[in-house]
């Protein structure tokens, strides 16, 4: 006796049925190394990243109406993270899993990338790692030319209850006024200033609320007095904030200038992939919470979900890094968009599995993208002797069958 067929419902006797999904022929024969299980930390990290992305999607559910080229209206998510690593690029082709033998990493293919550095842990990691390499290249090339780099931090006074979009707008206006001041331009010229890279970061403090701030790498053709620059900029930044309608920062805390070794340390730590110490992606210190900290803790504190939505809406479409005109060319840095960085694929990878559409729906429904990807990698490395993918799919197919059975 077999139940009425549904797309994801297996027969009552699953041990007699064929495994769901299809497996493509490998394009390369892996070297037989015996059992090479994936490092637990790597597997856990992958699952955590997918879980974090799921939390982001759960928080960012707002939709808007759009009209396509044929004049048909449709609803779409405001934040593209809801489609990232979920929706297919080519709807006529299935999702597949590819594997890089050299890096020993697997990834999904034919799935969209949202390119959001602010709300997606996957794209955020990839984009910021690319940006770190840009910064590293730029700083290294400048040092080879005999130049010096300093790290400047700009902050302003803020209090709990301050509106984040207003803070960002005010700070941006103050920053513009600072660099447009004639006195500042003349001082920079006298110091041999050649350009700057501005990174926008934001944390949340339970005492003082949102804390958006700027970290700026400033490039000079010779060594300067860091303390002297800090004293000069502190007064000019204070004046610029007041003119922009912001609360005046103190002369002691509004500006901080660090010597070149601190600038190099900032560049080195900003994009470390394994530690996730990339600006907004890194874990906050000394009581401050990064947006992704808020997302992690939103499971236990719904208020943090609200704060993450505030952050996502306020930062949507904003640049993470801004280079002054001509600086990339001067430093020999290529110009790549966030979308280009996010969509870069493993050129040396091989396809190891094609995922049937019904299986992909099952994987999405039960939120097991990390587990499925890990199982595919292990099956490939182990030569498929443990049938991890087959067992995983069968486990959740049975769960789906039981769910459908209860609905009848």
PALUMDO-471213 format. One line per field, with one value per residue (C-alpha): x, y, z; residue in three letters. Coordinates in nm, 2 decimals. Example, Ala and Ser with C-alpha at 12.3 -4.5 7.8 and 13.67 -1.06 7.14 Angstrom:
PALUMDO-471213
u = 1.23  1.37
v = -0.45  -0.11
w = 0.78  0.71
roro = ALA  SER
//
This chain:
PALUMDO-471213
u = 0.00  0.15  0.02  -0.11  0.19  0.30  0.62  0.83  0.65  0.85  0.69  0.61  0.91  1.20  1.46  1.32  1.32  1.59  1.76  1.61  1.81  2.06  2.44  2.65  2.97  3.27  3.50  3.80  3.89  3.99  4.30  4.21  4.32  4.09  3.83  3.90  3.62  3.57  3.71  3.42  3.50  3.46  3.14  2.99  3.10  2.93  2.60  2.62  2.66  2.36  2.17  2.27  2.16  1.82  1.79  1.86  1.59  1.35  1.41  1.40  1.05  0.94  0.83  0.76  0.56  0.74  0.65  0.83  0.90  0.57  0.38  0.30  0.31  0.47  0.59  0.96  1.16  1.32  1.64  1.79  1.94  1.61  1.71  2.08  2.20  1.83  1.69  1.83  2.00  1.88  1.54  1.57  1.88  1.91  2.13  2.46  2.74  3.10  3.42  3.77  4.03  4.31  4.11  3.91  3.59  3.25  2.99  2.65  2.63  2.34  2.22  2.18  2.42  2.26  2.58  2.48  2.78  2.56  2.29  2.43  2.70  2.81  2.84  2.96  3.25  3.34  3.31  3.51  3.78  3.81  3.82  4.09  4.30  4.25  4.36  4.65  4.77  4.73  4.91  5.20  5.24  5.24  5.51  5.72  5.70  5.83  5.49  5.33  4.98  4.79  4.47  4.22  3.90  3.61  3.32  3.06  2.86  2.54  2.28  2.03  1.72  1.91  1.77  2.03  1.94  1.97  2.30  2.43  2.31  2.45  2.79  2.81  2.73  2.99  3.26  3.19  3.22  3.55  3.73  3.59  3.72  3.99  4.21  4.20  4.28  4.58  4.70  4.67  4.86  5.14  5.16  5.20  4.86  4.78  4.43  4.22  4.01  3.70  3.54  3.20  3.12  2.84  2.79  2.51  2.57  2.30  2.39  2.44  2.26  2.38  2.74  2.82  3.18  3.45  3.79  4.00  4.34  4.52  4.82  5.11  5.43  5.64  5.62  5.41  5.35  5.04  4.96  4.98  4.74  4.50  4.50  4.44  4.16  3.99  3.90  3.81  3.59  3.41  3.33  3.21  2.98  2.82  2.77  2.61  2.36  2.53  2.61  2.97  3.22  3.48  3.83  3.96  3.73  3.61  3.93  4.20  4.51  4.73  5.08  5.15  5.19  4.83  4.71  4.87  4.73  4.38  4.41  4.54  4.26  3.97  3.93  4.04  3.80  3.83  3.79  3.52  3.68  3.55  3.40  3.03  3.08  3.33  3.21  3.19  3.43  3.40  3.02  2.95  2.74  2.79  2.48  2.56  2.60  2.24  2.13  2.29  2.13  1.79  1.68  1.67  1.60  1.33  1.43  1.76  1.57  1.41  1.75  1.89  1.61  1.68  2.05  1.96  1.72  1.96  2.26  2.09  2.27  2.55  2.92  3.13  3.46  3.51  3.83  3.91  3.93  4.24  4.38  4.31  4.51  4.79  4.81  4.76  4.43  4.17  3.82  3.55  3.20  3.04  2.83  3.14  3.32  3.01  2.96  3.32  3.31  3.56  3.72  3.91  3.62  3.45  3.08  3.03  2.65  2.34  2.05  1.71  1.46  1.24  1.55  1.64  1.29  1.33  1.67  1.53  1.22  1.41  1.69  1.97  2.18  2.49  2.44  2.36  2.67  2.89  2.74  2.82  3.18  3.23  3.07  3.31  3.62  3.53  3.42  3.06  3.11  2.90  2.61  2.58  2.38  2.14  2.09  2.04  1.78  1.60  1.58  1.42  1.20  1.05  0.99  0.82  0.61  0.50  0.41  0.20  0.04  -0.07  -0.23  -0.45
v = 0.00  0.32  0.67  0.92  1.07  1.42  1.59  1.53  1.23  0.90  0.56  0.40  0.18  0.42  0.14  0.01  0.33  0.51  0.81  1.15  1.37  1.30  1.27  1.39  1.22  1.36  1.56  1.45  1.14  1.24  1.09  0.81  0.95  0.73  0.90  1.27  1.42  1.79  1.98  2.03  2.40  2.45  2.25  2.43  2.77  2.69  2.60  2.91  3.13  2.99  3.02  3.38  3.45  3.28  3.52  3.81  3.70  3.65  4.01  4.17  4.07  4.41  4.40  4.66  4.67  4.69  4.67  4.46  4.54  4.40  4.63  4.35  4.45  4.22  4.22  4.18  4.19  4.53  4.36  4.11  3.89  3.71  3.57  3.51  3.15  3.05  3.16  3.02  3.24  3.03  2.90  2.64  2.47  2.31  2.41  2.22  2.18  2.24  2.16  2.32  2.04  2.29  2.49  2.18  2.39  2.33  2.59  2.61  2.71  2.87  3.05  3.43  3.65  3.95  4.15  4.31  4.39  4.51  4.23  3.91  3.72  3.54  3.84  4.05  3.81  3.79  4.16  4.27  4.02  4.16  4.52  4.42  4.29  4.62  4.81  4.58  4.63  5.00  5.05  4.82  5.00  5.34  5.22  5.10  5.46  5.59  5.72  5.70  5.60  5.71  5.59  5.86  5.80  6.05  6.02  6.25  6.27  6.06  5.94  5.65  5.74  5.93  5.84  5.64  5.78  6.13  6.05  5.92  6.22  6.46  6.29  6.27  6.64  6.72  6.51  6.69  7.03  6.92  6.83  7.13  7.38  7.60  7.58  7.20  7.19  7.41  7.21  6.89  7.03  7.15  6.80  6.62  6.46  6.24  6.09  5.89  5.58  5.62  5.31  5.36  5.14  5.13  4.96  4.96  5.05  4.98  5.30  5.54  5.38  5.38  5.47  5.53  5.64  5.67  5.50  5.68  5.58  5.90  5.88  6.13  6.15  6.19  6.13  6.37  6.46  6.24  6.43  6.76  6.64  6.51  6.84  7.03  6.80  6.78  7.15  7.15  6.84  6.99  7.31  7.10  6.89  7.20  7.36  7.03  7.05  6.76  6.75  6.88  6.61  6.68  6.78  6.47  6.21  6.35  6.27  6.00  5.98  5.67  5.62  5.40  5.08  5.11  5.18  4.85  4.67  4.80  4.68  4.34  4.27  4.43  4.15  3.83  3.58  3.31  3.55  3.76  4.07  4.29  4.61  4.55  4.17  4.15  4.08  4.40  4.47  4.65  4.63  4.74  4.52  4.51  4.47  4.10  4.07  4.21  3.95  3.67  3.78  3.85  3.49  3.57  3.94  4.05  4.41  4.33  4.22  4.57  4.73  4.52  4.63  4.99  4.93  4.75  5.02  5.30  5.15  5.01  5.12  5.29  5.23  5.05  5.21  5.53  5.62  5.98  6.04  5.91  5.73  5.38  5.46  5.61  5.30  5.05  4.91  4.77  4.91  4.64  4.68  4.50  4.29  4.18  4.07  3.89  3.70  3.59  3.21  2.93  2.91  2.59  2.41  2.10  2.00  1.71  1.70  1.83  1.90  1.80  2.09  1.89  1.82  2.19  2.29  2.04  2.18  2.53  2.44  2.27  2.52  2.26  2.43  2.41  2.05  1.95  2.13  1.97  1.62  1.67  1.76  1.46  1.22  1.35  1.33  0.99  0.85  0.82  0.52  0.67  0.80  1.11  1.31  1.02  0.97  1.34  1.37  1.07  1.19  1.52  1.36  1.14  1.45  1.61  1.30  1.29  1.66  1.61  1.30  1.50  1.76  1.51
w = 0.00  -0.11  -0.02  -0.27  -0.44  -0.35  -0.48  -0.17  -0.02  -0.04  -0.03  0.31  0.26  0.19  0.20  -0.12  -0.31  -0.51  -0.35  -0.44  -0.67  -0.94  -0.93  -1.22  -1.33  -1.17  -1.40  -1.21  -1.01  -0.66  -0.51  -0.26  0.07  0.28  0.51  0.52  0.73  0.72  1.02  1.27  1.30  0.93  0.91  1.21  1.07  0.74  0.91  1.13  0.83  0.66  0.99  1.02  0.67  0.75  1.05  0.83  0.59  0.88  1.00  0.66  0.53  0.38  0.02  -0.24  -0.56  -0.89  -1.26  -1.51  -1.88  -1.98  -1.75  -1.50  -1.13  -0.88  -0.52  -0.44  -0.12  -0.05  0.07  -0.18  0.09  0.08  -0.26  -0.20  -0.24  -0.27  -0.61  -0.93  -1.18  -1.47  -1.39  -1.67  -1.51  -1.17  -0.88  -0.86  -0.61  -0.72  -0.54  -0.55  -0.50  -0.41  -0.15  -0.04  -0.04  -0.19  -0.31  -0.48  -0.84  -1.04  -0.74  -0.71  -0.50  -0.34  -0.32  0.01  0.22  0.51  0.55  0.41  0.60  0.28  0.05  0.33  0.39  0.02  -0.05  0.26  0.19  -0.16  -0.02  0.23  -0.05  -0.23  0.09  0.14  -0.22  -0.20  0.13  0.01  -0.32  -0.14  0.10  -0.19  -0.33  0.00  0.13  0.47  0.58  0.89  1.04  1.13  1.32  1.32  1.57  1.71  2.03  2.03  2.27  2.30  2.10  1.83  1.49  1.28  0.94  1.09  1.24  0.91  0.72  0.97  0.98  0.61  0.59  0.86  0.68  0.35  0.53  0.69  0.37  0.18  0.44  0.29  0.60  0.59  0.21  0.26  0.56  0.37  0.08  0.31  0.46  0.13  0.14  -0.16  -0.09  0.15  0.19  0.41  0.58  0.73  1.04  1.29  1.63  1.89  2.26  2.51  2.69  2.40  2.12  1.76  1.70  1.34  1.27  1.01  0.98  0.73  0.58  0.48  0.24  0.27  0.07  0.38  0.76  0.96  1.32  1.41  1.73  1.55  1.28  1.55  1.73  1.41  1.28  1.62  1.62  1.25  1.29  1.59  1.39  1.09  1.31  1.46  1.12  1.00  1.29  1.49  1.86  1.90  1.98  2.24  2.13  2.31  2.16  1.83  1.63  1.67  1.46  1.47  1.31  1.02  1.21  1.34  0.99  0.87  1.17  1.08  0.72  0.83  1.07  0.88  0.64  0.80  0.66  0.93  1.23  1.06  1.18  0.90  1.02  1.06  1.03  1.32  1.68  1.89  2.18  2.51  2.52  2.16  1.93  1.56  1.34  1.30  1.68  1.70  1.45  1.64  1.96  1.81  1.88  2.25  2.22  1.96  2.01  1.84  1.53  1.53  1.56  1.28  1.05  1.14  1.04  0.72  0.60  0.69  0.52  0.21  -0.10  0.09  0.01  0.27  0.13  -0.05  -0.23  -0.33  -0.70  -0.87  -0.56  -0.69  -1.01  -0.80  -0.58  -0.86  -0.73  -0.96  -0.96  -0.87  -0.76  -0.46  -0.70  -0.90  -0.58  -0.46  -0.78  -0.83  -0.86  -0.82  -1.16  -1.08  -0.93  -1.07  -1.06  -0.81  -0.78  -0.96  -0.72  -0.85  -0.81  -0.57  -0.35  -0.36  -0.24  0.04  0.14  0.14  0.33  0.61  0.61  0.56  0.29  0.51  0.61  0.25  0.11  0.38  0.30  -0.07  0.00  0.23  -0.01  -0.28  -0.06  0.07  -0.26  -0.16  0.07  0.35  0.14  0.35  0.09  0.04  0.41  0.47  0.19  0.31  0.67  0.56  0.29  0.56  0.78  0.49  0.42  0.79  0.77  0.46  0.61  0.92  0.70  0.52
roro = UNK  UNK  UNK  UNK  UNK  UNK  UNK  UNK  UNK  UNK  UNK  UNK  UNK  UNK  UNK  UNK  UNK  UNK  UNK  UNK  UNK  UNK  UNK  UNK  UNK  UNK  UNK  UNK  UNK  UNK  UNK  UNK  UNK  UNK  UNK  UNK  UNK  UNK  UNK  UNK  UNK  UNK  UNK  UNK  UNK  UNK  UNK  UNK  UNK  UNK  UNK  UNK  UNK  UNK  UNK  UNK  UNK  UNK  UNK  UNK  UNK  UNK  UNK  UNK  UNK  UNK  UNK  UNK  UNK  UNK  UNK  UNK  UNK  UNK  UNK  UNK  UNK  UNK  UNK  UNK  UNK  UNK  UNK  UNK  UNK  UNK  UNK  UNK  UNK  UNK  UNK  UNK  UNK  UNK  UNK  UNK  UNK  UNK  UNK  UNK  UNK  UNK  UNK  UNK  UNK  UNK  UNK  UNK  UNK  UNK  UNK  UNK  UNK  UNK  UNK  UNK  UNK  UNK  UNK  UNK  UNK  UNK  UNK  UNK  UNK  UNK  UNK  UNK  UNK  UNK  UNK  UNK  UNK  UNK  UNK  UNK  UNK  UNK  UNK  UNK  UNK  UNK  UNK  UNK  UNK  UNK  UNK  UNK  UNK  UNK  UNK  UNK  UNK  UNK  UNK  UNK  UNK  UNK  UNK  UNK  UNK  UNK  UNK  UNK  UNK  UNK  UNK  UNK  UNK  UNK  UNK  UNK  UNK  UNK  UNK  UNK  UNK  UNK  UNK  UNK  UNK  UNK  UNK  UNK  UNK  UNK  UNK  UNK  UNK  UNK  UNK  UNK  UNK  UNK  UNK  UNK  UNK  UNK  UNK  UNK  UNK  UNK  UNK  UNK  UNK  UNK  UNK  UNK  UNK  UNK  UNK  UNK  UNK  UNK  UNK  UNK  UNK  UNK  UNK  UNK  UNK  UNK  UNK  UNK  UNK  UNK  UNK  UNK  UNK  UNK  UNK  UNK  UNK  UNK  UNK  UNK  UNK  UNK  UNK  UNK  UNK  UNK  UNK  UNK  UNK  UNK  UNK  UNK  UNK  UNK  UNK  UNK  UNK  UNK  UNK  UNK  UNK  UNK  UNK  UNK  UNK  UNK  UNK  UNK  UNK  UNK  UNK  UNK  UNK  UNK  UNK  UNK  UNK  UNK  UNK  UNK  UNK  UNK  UNK  UNK  UNK  UNK  UNK  UNK  UNK  UNK  UNK  UNK  UNK  UNK  UNK  UNK  UNK  UNK  UNK  UNK  UNK  UNK  UNK  UNK  UNK  UNK  UNK  UNK  UNK  UNK  UNK  UNK  UNK  UNK  UNK  UNK  UNK  UNK  UNK  UNK  UNK  UNK  UNK  UNK  UNK  UNK  UNK  UNK  UNK  UNK  UNK  UNK  UNK  UNK  UNK  UNK  UNK  UNK  UNK  UNK  UNK  UNK  UNK  UNK  UNK  UNK  UNK  UNK  UNK  UNK  UNK  UNK  UNK  UNK  UNK  UNK  UNK  UNK  UNK  UNK  UNK  UNK  UNK  UNK  UNK  UNK  UNK  UNK  UNK  UNK  UNK  UNK  UNK  UNK  UNK  UNK  UNK  UNK  UNK  UNK  UNK  UNK  UNK  UNK  UNK  UNK  UNK  UNK  UNK  UNK  UNK  UNK  UNK  UNK  UNK  UNK  UNK  UNK  UNK  UNK  UNK  UNK  UNK  UNK  UNK  UNK  UNK  UNK  UNK  UNK  UNK  UNK
//
